[in-house]
């Protein structure tokens, strides 16, 4: 499978969307994303449907449960299954959250890792082991969080950069997560974006969220992207250049034609940066 073009727009591949996608894949969709944990063991008609799409379109994998910062042992069995899945479907990228979601059992939420030198070394060693098993580089996504890590000897941005360098892995830049954390923890989202290493960005996420209170935003992936996040994406491209960017929509999923308005908007913003004065054709 050929690498993704920088100016490419993607959509999360959801089972609810399969009937509409089987009828017609809009031209604005350049690639799809799936969570491997939701698809690895699926056979039958749904498994055949997935295979029919991975044979024709680029896919990326965004994991949910590796729990890279967990105190529990790294789930090497899961990594071996993911490697087989990636090979089987010729998946381009595998990414995970820079957080943890398990100890003795799964916690069903993404929790912040302490921002310390010890945590950097611990997480980086686990990332390197994961890359050895997967036989490919992975990317870590900047995660949203709602309470500060119990110990923080550096900023979130400094911690992310240090982990990426120590592990020698890539960055999956979630623009909405930057916005969410900037409101919840009162920092400048543009300065955060500016501090990320351009050379390590493999692709980006856009998503909607829920305003719980004036200073508390919940990252739900269940609503439309708001204008300040679109503006932040535009500024992100201005700072780092255009990169493949995917719309996440995991709940309250509208019909495909409604989702396409946001996928097309990603493409339009990309086009303004790649070819100023030109507009990408809608599907």
N, C-alpha and C positions, 0 to 999 in steps of 0.2 A: 504494500500500500504506500502511495506517495505521501511525503510529509504534507502537513497543512500549510496552505499559503498564509502569510501574515494577515492579509485582508480577507479573513473568512469568518463567517458567522455560524453558530451552532445552536442546537436545541437539545434539551434533555429528552432521551428516548423513553417514553412512558407507555405502559401497556394500554392505557386509555386512548392513546393517540394512534395505535397501530392500524385500526380500520381506516382512518382518514389518510394515513401515510401510505397504506397499500394502494389506495385509490389514486393518490397523487402526492409526490414529494415536491413542495414548492422550490423553485430555483434559488430562493434566498437562503435555503439551508445548505451549508457546505459540509457540515459534519454533525455527528450525534455524540452524546455522552450517556453512559450507563454506570450504575453502581454494580461492580462485579458480584457482590454478595447476593444481590437480588436475581441473578441470572445464571450463576454457575451450575446449579443442579437442575435447571429447567429443561425438560425434554418436551415431547409431544408437539402440538400445534404451535404453542408459544415459542418453544425453542427453535422450531423450523422458521417461524417468522423472523426471529432475531437473526438467524443465519442468512436468510435471504437479504437482509439489509446490510449485514457486515460484509457480505461478498460484493456489495455495490457501492457502499459509502464509507468514508473514513469515520472511525469511532475512537473515542477516548474513554478511559475508565477513571472514575472518581470514587475512591473507596470510602466506606463508612465506619468500619469496625476494626481496623488494624491497631488503633490506639497506641500510636507511636511513642507517646510520652508516659505510658502506664507503668506503674511499679510492678505489674504482673509480667511474667515472661513473654517475650515476643511470640506471637502465634505463627510459628514457622509452617505448621500444617496448612493454614489459610494461605500463606504466601506461595507454597508449592501449588495449591489449587488455582490461585490467581495466575501464576505463571503459565500453567497449562491452558487456562482460559484465554489469556492474552495471545499466546501462540496460536491457538485454535482459530481465533477470529482475526488475527493479524492487527491487534489493537495498537494504536500509535503511542499513546501515553498512559501511564498509571500515576495517579496522584492521590495524596491522603492529606488529612487535616493535621496541622501542627498543634496538637492538643492530645487529650486522652479521654477515653469513654469507658474504661473498664478497670477493675482491680480483680477481686475474686469473681465478679460477674459484670455484665454490661450495665452501665449506669444510664443509658438512653439520653445522654446529653454530652456536649463537648465542653470539657473543663480545661482551664488554662494551666499550663506548665509553669512552675516557678521560674522566673527570669534570673537564673544564676549560672555561674561558670560550670558548676557541677552538672546542672541539667543540660547544658549545651553538650558536654562530653557524653553524657548518658544517652541523650536522644540521637546524637550524631552516630554513635556506635551502633545503635539499633537501625538507623537508616542505612548505614553501610552494609550491615548484615542483610537487610531486606533487599538491597540492590544486588548483593551477591546471589541470593536465592532466585530473584526474578531475572537475573542476567540482563539487566537494563537499568538505566538511571530512572529515578522517580522524581516527582516534584511534590513539595509540601505547600499546602494552602494556608495562608494567613486566616486564622479562625476567629469568628465572633465569640465574645465572652461577656458575661454580665456581672461577675465579681472579679476583682483583681486577684492575681495569683498570691498565695499566702506569703511568699517571699519574692521581692522584686529588687534586684541590685542593678538593674539596667532597664531601659525602655523596651517596649514591645518590639519596636523597629530594630533596635540594636540586637535583641535576642534572635529575631528571625534571621538577620544577616549573619550572625555568628554561627547559627546552626547550619545554614546553607553552605557556609565556607568550610566548617569543620567536617561536615558530612560529604561535601562535594556533590550536592544534589541541586535540583532546580526549584523554581518558584512558580506556584500556581496562584496568581494574583486575583483575589476576589475583591472587586471594587466595592460592592455593596457591604461586605464585611468591614472594609476600611471606614466607610461612612457610618455604619452602625456603631463601631467601636469609638469613632471620633465623637459621636454624640454621648454615648454612655460613659466615656472616660475623659471627655473634654480635651481633645487635642485637634490640631489642624490636619484634616485629611490630605490636603495637597502636599504638605510637607512630609507626611508619612509616605505617600506615593513617591515623592521625589527621592526619598532615602532608600528605596528598594533597588536592588541591582538589576539593571536593564538586561544584562547578558544572561541572566538566569531565568527570565520569564518565558514560560513555554505556552501558556494560554491564560485567559482571564474569564472570570465569572461576572454576570450581572443577574440581579434578582430583586424581588420586592421584599418588604418587611412590614411589621406591625408596630404602630406607635402605642406603646403601653402607657406612657406618661411623657411629659415634656422632655425629660432627660433619660428616658428608658425606651430603647427600641429593641424589638425582638426580631431576630432573623428567621422569618418563617418560610420564605420561598413560596408564599401563598397569595401574593398580591402583585399588582402592576408595579413596574419600576417607576420611582418618582423622579421628578425633574432634577433635584440636586444630585442624584446618583448618575443620571445621564450626563449632567455637566461635569461630574467628577471623571466619568469615562472619557469625555472629550479632553479634559486636562491630562489624563493619564496617557492618552495617545500623543499629546503634545510633548510630554516629558520623555516617554520611553519609546515612542514610535508605535505603529499599529501592530497588534498581535491577534491571533485567533481568539475570539470572544464568544462565550456561550451563554444563552439565557437559561437560568434555572427556574423551573416552575414545578413544584412537587405537590402542592395542595391547591384546592379550589381551581382545578385545571379547566380553563375555558376551551371552546372549540379551537381547532387548529388555525382557522383563518384569523381568529382574534390574537392568538399567540404570534402569528406571523407579523403583525404590526410592530412588535417589539424586536423580533429577529431582523426585520427589514430596517428598523431604526439603527441597530448595531451596524449593519452594512452601510447605511447612509453616512454615519459618523466616520466609519473607516475610510470611505471614499473621499470625504472632505479632506482627510489628512494625506491620503496617498495621491489623489489627483485633485488638488484644489480647483474649484470651479466646475467640477463634474459631479453628477449624481448617479449613483448606482441604480440600475433599472430594477423596479419591483417585480415580483413574480406575478 
